[in-house]
Amino acid sequence: RSTRMGDSKAKLFLPKVAAAASQVFDRVIAVERHGGSPLSIPTIFEDEHATEAPVFGVARALVDAPGPCFILAVDFALIRTDVLSFLRSRFEKSNASMLVPVWDLVPQVLCAGYRTCVSVPIAERIESGQFDLHGLADDIDTEFIDEATLRARFDGEPLMNVNTPAQLAEAERMR
């Protein structure tokens, strides 16, 4: 809903995020809420549900995915192809069900690799009313990439999550 941002984050950030992702991944699609409008890239829609939570978009993406996929929220306004390339490479070498980078001490579950087998525990969590993706990452085989490794490799704030106009202003100063 982008209530803290004041404008649609998809409108503000999707072109840049999709451009970075399309240089690294074979197929880039958007997942939109049920009843939403198609976006500027191929769009699939979540099933209808009463609760708002990112887990529903991840669940929908995994249903559509022909194999392992990378979930990337539009909130990552400073994401770059070099970071995505590194994360993709690490995920391809990993046997874990999820590969999750840590940034600002927070596991970035919406900038992470997911294997399709994760759709089962996600469906179980949704059924039981557990919508927290961080809890999912704690419950299944997840490889975390520590923040120190990422900061040593990448300058700036490429995994900064932008949710407010103040964060956007800060992000624009960092470009």
C-alpha positions as a Markdown table, in Angstrom:
| # | Residue | x | y | z |
|---|---|---|---|---|
| 1 | Arg | 0.0 | 0.0 | 0.0 |
| 2 | Ser | 3.0 | 2.3 | 0.4 |
| 3 | Thr | 1.3 | 4.3 | 3.1 |
| 4 | Arg | 4.6 | 5.4 | 4.7 |
| 5 | Met | 6.1 | 6.3 | 1.3 |
| 6 | Gly | 3.1 | 8.4 | 0.2 |
| 7 | Asp | 3.3 | 7.1 | -3.3 |
| 8 | Ser | 3.4 | 3.7 | -4.9 |
| 9 | Lys | 6.8 | 2.1 | -4.4 |
| 10 | Ala | 6.2 | 0.0 | -7.6 |
| 11 | Lys | 5.8 | 3.3 | -9.5 |
| 12 | Leu | 8.9 | 4.8 | -7.9 |
| 13 | Phe | 11.3 | 1.9 | -7.8 |
| 14 | Leu | 10.1 | -1.0 | -10.1 |
| 15 | Pro | 11.8 | 0.3 | -13.3 |
| 16 | Lys | 15.2 | 0.5 | -11.6 |
| 17 | Val | 14.9 | -2.8 | -9.7 |
| 18 | Ala | 13.6 | -4.7 | -12.7 |
| 19 | Ala | 16.4 | -3.3 | -14.9 |
| 20 | Ala | 19.0 | -4.5 | -12.4 |
| 21 | Ala | 17.3 | -7.9 | -12.1 |
| 22 | Ser | 16.9 | -8.4 | -15.8 |
| 23 | Gln | 20.6 | -8.2 | -16.3 |
| 24 | Val | 21.2 | -11.1 | -13.9 |
| 25 | Phe | 18.1 | -13.4 | -14.1 |
| 26 | Asp | 16.6 | -15.1 | -17.1 |
| 27 | Arg | 13.0 | -14.1 | -16.3 |
| 28 | Val | 11.8 | -11.1 | -14.2 |
| 29 | Ile | 8.1 | -11.0 | -13.2 |
| 30 | Ala | 6.1 | -8.9 | -10.7 |
| 31 | Val | 3.7 | -10.3 | -8.2 |
| 32 | Glu | 0.8 | -8.0 | -7.5 |
| 33 | Arg | -1.9 | -8.2 | -4.9 |
| 34 | His | -5.2 | -9.9 | -5.9 |
| 35 | Gly | -7.4 | -7.3 | -7.7 |
| 36 | Gly | -4.4 | -5.1 | -8.6 |
| 37 | Ser | -3.4 | -3.8 | -12.0 |
| 38 | Pro | -0.7 | -5.3 | -14.2 |
| 39 | Leu | 2.6 | -3.5 | -13.8 |
| 40 | Ser | 5.2 | -2.4 | -16.4 |
| 41 | Ile | 6.7 | -5.9 | -16.5 |
| 42 | Pro | 5.0 | -9.3 | -16.8 |
| 43 | Thr | 2.7 | -9.6 | -13.7 |
| 44 | Ile | 1.1 | -12.5 | -11.9 |
| 45 | Phe | -1.4 | -12.0 | -9.1 |
| 46 | Glu | -1.7 | -13.4 | -5.5 |
| 47 | Asp | -4.7 | -15.5 | -4.7 |
| 48 | Glu | -7.4 | -13.6 | -2.8 |
| 49 | His | -6.7 | -13.4 | 1.0 |
| 50 | Ala | -7.8 | -11.2 | 3.9 |
| 51 | Thr | -4.4 | -10.5 | 5.4 |
| 52 | Glu | -1.7 | -8.3 | 3.9 |
| 53 | Ala | 1.8 | -9.9 | 4.2 |
| 54 | Pro | 4.7 | -10.4 | 1.8 |
| 55 | Val | 4.4 | -14.2 | 2.4 |
| 56 | Phe | 1.5 | -14.3 | -0.1 |
| 57 | Gly | 3.6 | -12.8 | -2.9 |
| 58 | Val | 6.4 | -15.2 | -2.2 |
| 59 | Ala | 4.0 | -18.1 | -2.2 |
| 60 | Arg | 2.5 | -17.0 | -5.5 |
| 61 | Ala | 6.0 | -16.6 | -7.1 |
| 62 | Leu | 7.0 | -20.1 | -6.0 |
| 63 | Val | 3.9 | -21.6 | -7.6 |
| 64 | Asp | 4.8 | -19.9 | -10.9 |
| 65 | Ala | 8.5 | -20.7 | -10.7 |
| 66 | Pro | 9.8 | -23.6 | -12.8 |
| 67 | Gly | 12.7 | -24.0 | -10.4 |
| 68 | Pro | 14.7 | -22.0 | -7.8 |
| 69 | Cys | 13.9 | -18.4 | -7.9 |
| 70 | Phe | 15.1 | -15.1 | -6.5 |
| 71 | Ile | 12.6 | -12.9 | -4.6 |
| 72 | Leu | 13.3 | -9.2 | -4.8 |
| 73 | Ala | 11.0 | -6.6 | -3.3 |
| 74 | Val | 10.7 | -3.2 | -5.0 |
| 75 | Asp | 11.8 | -1.6 | -1.6 |
| 76 | Phe | 15.5 | -2.2 | -2.6 |
| 77 | Ala | 15.8 | 1.1 | -4.5 |
| 78 | Leu | 19.6 | 1.0 | -4.5 |
| 79 | Ile | 20.0 | -2.6 | -5.7 |
| 80 | Arg | 22.8 | -3.2 | -8.3 |
| 81 | Thr | 23.5 | -5.9 | -10.8 |
| 82 | Asp | 26.9 | -6.7 | -9.1 |
| 83 | Val | 25.1 | -7.5 | -5.8 |
| 84 | Leu | 22.4 | -9.6 | -7.6 |
| 85 | Ser | 25.1 | -11.4 | -9.6 |
| 86 | Phe | 27.0 | -12.3 | -6.4 |
| 87 | Leu | 23.8 | -13.4 | -4.6 |
| 88 | Arg | 22.7 | -15.5 | -7.6 |
| 89 | Ser | 26.1 | -17.2 | -7.8 |
| 90 | Arg | 26.1 | -18.0 | -4.1 |
| 91 | Phe | 22.6 | -19.4 | -4.3 |
| 92 | Glu | 23.5 | -21.6 | -7.3 |
| 93 | Lys | 26.4 | -23.0 | -5.3 |
| 94 | Ser | 24.3 | -23.5 | -2.1 |
| 95 | Asn | 22.3 | -26.6 | -1.2 |
| 96 | Ala | 20.2 | -24.6 | 1.3 |
| 97 | Ser | 16.5 | -24.1 | 0.7 |
| 98 | Met | 16.9 | -20.4 | 1.1 |
| 99 | Leu | 19.9 | -18.0 | 0.7 |
| 100 | Val | 19.4 | -14.8 | 2.7 |
| 101 | Pro | 21.7 | -11.8 | 2.9 |
| 102 | Val | 21.9 | -9.9 | 6.2 |
| 103 | Trp | 22.0 | -6.1 | 6.0 |
| 104 | Asp | 21.7 | -3.6 | 8.9 |
| 105 | Leu | 21.6 | -6.7 | 11.2 |
| 106 | Val | 18.3 | -7.9 | 9.5 |
| 107 | Pro | 17.9 | -11.0 | 7.3 |
| 108 | Gln | 16.7 | -9.6 | 4.0 |
| 109 | Val | 14.1 | -12.3 | 3.2 |
| 110 | Leu | 12.7 | -10.2 | 0.4 |
| 111 | Cys | 16.1 | -10.1 | -1.4 |
| 112 | Ala | 16.8 | -13.8 | -1.2 |
| 113 | Gly | 17.0 | -17.1 | -3.1 |
| 114 | Tyr | 14.2 | -19.6 | -2.6 |
| 115 | Arg | 14.0 | -23.2 | -3.8 |
| 116 | Thr | 10.5 | -24.4 | -4.8 |
| 117 | Cys | 10.5 | -26.9 | -1.9 |
| 118 | Val | 9.9 | -23.9 | 0.3 |
| 119 | Ser | 6.4 | -23.6 | -1.0 |
| 120 | Val | 5.3 | -26.5 | 1.3 |
| 121 | Pro | 6.4 | -24.9 | 4.6 |
| 122 | Ile | 5.1 | -21.5 | 3.4 |
| 123 | Ala | 1.7 | -23.0 | 2.7 |
| 124 | Glu | 1.7 | -24.7 | 6.1 |
| 125 | Arg | 2.7 | -21.4 | 7.8 |
| 126 | Ile | -0.1 | -19.5 | 5.9 |
| 127 | Glu | -2.6 | -22.2 | 6.9 |
| 128 | Ser | -1.6 | -21.8 | 10.6 |
| 129 | Gly | -1.7 | -18.0 | 10.4 |
| 130 | Gln | 2.0 | -17.5 | 10.6 |
| 131 | Phe | 2.9 | -14.9 | 8.0 |
| 132 | Asp | 6.5 | -14.0 | 9.1 |
| 133 | Leu | 9.1 | -14.9 | 6.5 |
| 134 | His | 11.9 | -14.4 | 9.1 |
| 135 | Gly | 10.4 | -17.2 | 11.1 |
| 136 | Leu | 10.3 | -19.3 | 8.0 |
| 137 | Ala | 14.0 | -18.7 | 7.5 |
| 138 | Asp | 14.7 | -19.8 | 11.0 |
| 139 | Asp | 12.6 | -22.9 | 10.6 |
| 140 | Ile | 14.1 | -24.4 | 7.4 |
| 141 | Asp | 17.6 | -25.0 | 6.0 |
| 142 | Thr | 18.7 | -21.4 | 5.3 |
| 143 | Glu | 22.2 | -20.1 | 4.4 |
| 144 | Phe | 22.7 | -16.6 | 5.6 |
| 145 | Ile | 25.3 | -14.3 | 4.1 |
| 146 | Asp | 26.7 | -12.3 | 6.9 |
| 147 | Glu | 26.7 | -8.5 | 6.7 |
| 148 | Ala | 30.5 | -8.2 | 7.1 |
| 149 | Thr | 31.1 | -10.2 | 4.0 |
| 150 | Leu | 28.6 | -8.1 | 2.0 |
| 151 | Arg | 29.9 | -4.8 | 3.2 |
| 152 | Ala | 33.5 | -5.8 | 2.5 |
| 153 | Arg | 32.5 | -6.6 | -1.1 |
| 154 | Phe | 30.1 | -3.9 | -1.9 |
| 155 | Asp | 30.2 | -0.1 | -1.3 |
| 156 | Gly | 27.3 | 2.0 | -0.5 |
| 157 | Glu | 23.9 | 0.7 | 0.7 |
| 158 | Pro | 22.7 | -1.6 | -2.0 |
| 159 | Leu | 20.5 | -3.6 | 0.3 |
| 160 | Met | 18.9 | -0.6 | 2.0 |
| 161 | Asn | 15.2 | -1.1 | 2.3 |
| 162 | Val | 13.4 | 2.2 | 1.4 |
| 163 | Asn | 10.0 | 2.7 | 2.9 |
| 164 | Thr | 9.7 | 6.4 | 3.7 |
| 165 | Pro | 10.4 | 9.7 | 1.9 |
| 166 | Ala | 13.2 | 10.4 | 4.4 |
| 167 | Gln | 14.8 | 7.0 | 3.5 |
| 168 | Leu | 14.4 | 7.8 | -0.2 |
| 169 | Ala | 16.1 | 11.1 | 0.3 |
| 170 | Glu | 18.9 | 9.3 | 2.1 |
| 171 | Ala | 19.1 | 6.7 | -0.6 |
| 172 | Glu | 19.3 | 9.3 | -3.4 |
| 173 | Arg | 22.2 | 11.0 | -1.6 |
| 174 | Met | 24.0 | 7.7 | -1.6 |
| 175 | Arg | 23.8 | 7.1 | -5.3 |
